[in-house]
Amino acid sequence: MGYKTANNTNPLNQVHVYEPFIGPCDPCPPMKLKTYVVPPHLFIPYQPQGLPQYSIHEALRRGTLWPALYSSYQSRYYL
Protein backbone atom coordinates (compact mmCIF):
# COMPACT_ATOMS: atom_id res chain seq x y z
CA MET A 1 0.00 0.00 0.00
CA GLY A 2 3.04 2.29 0.36
CA TYR A 3 3.88 2.26 -3.35
CA LYS A 4 2.43 1.51 -6.73
CA THR A 5 4.38 -0.12 -9.52
CA ALA A 6 5.10 1.95 -12.60
CA ASN A 7 6.27 -0.79 -15.00
CA ASN A 8 4.23 -4.00 -14.96
CA THR A 9 4.56 -4.62 -18.70
CA ASN A 10 7.60 -6.94 -18.64
CA PRO A 11 8.11 -8.97 -15.44
CA LEU A 12 11.47 -10.30 -16.73
CA ASN A 13 12.93 -6.80 -16.88
CA GLN A 14 15.79 -6.59 -14.33
CA VAL A 15 15.26 -2.90 -13.52
CA HIS A 16 11.96 -2.20 -11.75
CA VAL A 17 10.52 1.26 -11.17
CA TYR A 18 8.00 2.33 -8.56
CA GLU A 19 6.39 5.52 -7.30
CA PRO A 20 6.90 5.88 -3.54
CA PHE A 21 4.35 7.49 -1.26
CA ILE A 22 4.90 11.24 -1.00
CA GLY A 23 3.57 12.64 2.24
CA PRO A 24 2.34 16.22 2.63
CA CYS A 25 4.86 16.90 5.45
CA ASP A 26 8.00 15.40 3.88
CA PRO A 27 10.95 17.69 4.73
CA CYS A 28 12.93 16.98 1.54
CA PRO A 29 11.96 17.38 -2.12
CA PRO A 30 10.36 14.07 -3.17
CA MET A 31 11.85 11.55 -5.57
CA LYS A 32 8.95 10.84 -7.91
CA LEU A 33 10.33 7.50 -9.19
CA LYS A 34 12.68 5.00 -7.55
CA THR A 35 14.38 2.00 -9.15
CA TYR A 36 15.80 -1.29 -7.97
CA VAL A 37 17.47 -4.20 -9.74
CA VAL A 38 16.20 -7.77 -9.51
CA PRO A 39 18.98 -10.32 -10.16
CA PRO A 40 18.37 -12.66 -13.13
CA HIS A 41 18.74 -15.89 -11.11
CA LEU A 42 15.36 -15.16 -9.50
CA PHE A 43 13.65 -15.71 -12.86
CA ILE A 44 15.14 -19.21 -13.37
CA PRO A 45 13.71 -21.73 -10.84
CA TYR A 46 16.21 -24.45 -11.85
CA GLN A 47 19.25 -24.68 -14.12
CA PRO A 48 18.19 -26.20 -17.45
CA GLN A 49 20.60 -28.41 -19.34
CA GLY A 50 22.47 -27.07 -22.35
CA LEU A 51 22.60 -23.39 -21.43
CA PRO A 52 25.03 -21.45 -23.64
CA GLN A 53 28.31 -20.58 -21.93
CA TYR A 54 30.83 -17.77 -22.15
CA SER A 55 34.46 -18.48 -22.90
CA ILE A 56 36.70 -18.78 -19.82
CA HIS A 57 38.12 -15.26 -20.15
CA GLU A 58 34.71 -13.71 -20.81
CA ALA A 59 33.20 -15.62 -17.86
CA LEU A 60 35.91 -14.29 -15.53
CA ARG A 61 35.30 -10.77 -16.77
CA ARG A 62 31.51 -10.96 -16.35
CA GLY A 63 31.46 -13.02 -13.14
CA THR A 64 29.29 -15.85 -14.45
CA LEU A 65 29.64 -18.72 -16.88
CA TRP A 66 26.13 -18.44 -18.32
CA PRO A 67 24.78 -15.42 -20.25
CA ALA A 68 21.29 -16.10 -18.82
CA LEU A 69 22.60 -15.29 -15.33
CA TYR A 70 24.52 -12.14 -16.28
CA SER A 71 23.32 -8.81 -14.93
CA SER A 72 24.83 -5.55 -16.14
CA TYR A 73 24.12 -3.87 -12.79
CA GLN A 74 26.51 -1.04 -11.94
CA SER A 75 26.50 0.32 -8.42
CA ARG A 76 26.00 4.06 -8.06
CA TYR A 77 28.77 4.01 -5.47
CA TYR A 78 31.35 2.19 -7.62
CA LEU A 79 34.25 4.48 -8.50
C-alpha positions as CSV (number, residue, x, y, z in Angstrom):
1,M,0.0,0.0,0.0
2,G,3.0,2.3,0.4
3,Y,3.9,2.3,-3.4
4,K,2.4,1.5,-6.7
5,T,4.4,-0.1,-9.5
6,A,5.1,1.9,-12.6
7,N,6.3,-0.8,-15.0
8,N,4.2,-4.0,-15.0
9,T,4.6,-4.6,-18.7
10,N,7.6,-6.9,-18.6
11,P,8.1,-9.0,-15.4
12,L,11.5,-10.3,-16.7
13,N,12.9,-6.8,-16.9
14,Q,15.8,-6.6,-14.3
15,V,15.3,-2.9,-13.5
16,H,12.0,-2.2,-11.7
17,V,10.5,1.3,-11.2
18,Y,8.0,2.3,-8.6
19,E,6.4,5.5,-7.3
20,P,6.9,5.9,-3.5
21,F,4.3,7.5,-1.3
22,I,4.9,11.2,-1.0
23,G,3.6,12.6,2.2
24,P,2.3,16.2,2.6
25,C,4.9,16.9,5.4
26,D,8.0,15.4,3.9
27,P,11.0,17.7,4.7
28,C,12.9,17.0,1.5
29,P,12.0,17.4,-2.1
30,P,10.4,14.1,-3.2
31,M,11.9,11.6,-5.6
32,K,8.9,10.8,-7.9
33,L,10.3,7.5,-9.2
34,K,12.7,5.0,-7.6
35,T,14.4,2.0,-9.1
36,Y,15.8,-1.3,-8.0
37,V,17.5,-4.2,-9.7
38,V,16.2,-7.8,-9.5
39,P,19.0,-10.3,-10.2
40,P,18.4,-12.7,-13.1
41,H,18.7,-15.9,-11.1
42,L,15.4,-15.2,-9.5
43,F,13.6,-15.7,-12.9
44,I,15.1,-19.2,-13.4
45,P,13.7,-21.7,-10.8
46,Y,16.2,-24.5,-11.9
47,Q,19.2,-24.7,-14.1
48,P,18.2,-26.2,-17.4
49,Q,20.6,-28.4,-19.3
50,G,22.5,-27.1,-22.3
51,L,22.6,-23.4,-21.4
52,P,25.0,-21.4,-23.6
53,Q,28.3,-20.6,-21.9
54,Y,30.8,-17.8,-22.1
55,S,34.5,-18.5,-22.9
56,I,36.7,-18.8,-19.8
57,H,38.1,-15.3,-20.2
58,E,34.7,-13.7,-20.8
59,A,33.2,-15.6,-17.9
60,L,35.9,-14.3,-15.5
61,R,35.3,-10.8,-16.8
62,R,31.5,-11.0,-16.4
63,G,31.5,-13.0,-13.1
64,T,29.3,-15.8,-14.4
65,L,29.6,-18.7,-16.9
66,W,26.1,-18.4,-18.3
67,P,24.8,-15.4,-20.3
68,A,21.3,-16.1,-18.8
69,L,22.6,-15.3,-15.3
70,Y,24.5,-12.1,-16.3
71,S,23.3,-8.8,-14.9
72,S,24.8,-5.6,-16.1
73,Y,24.1,-3.9,-12.8
74,Q,26.5,-1.0,-11.9
75,S,26.5,0.3,-8.4
76,R,26.0,4.1,-8.1
77,Y,28.8,4.0,-5.5
78,Y,31.4,2.2,-7.6
79,L,34.3,4.5,-8.5
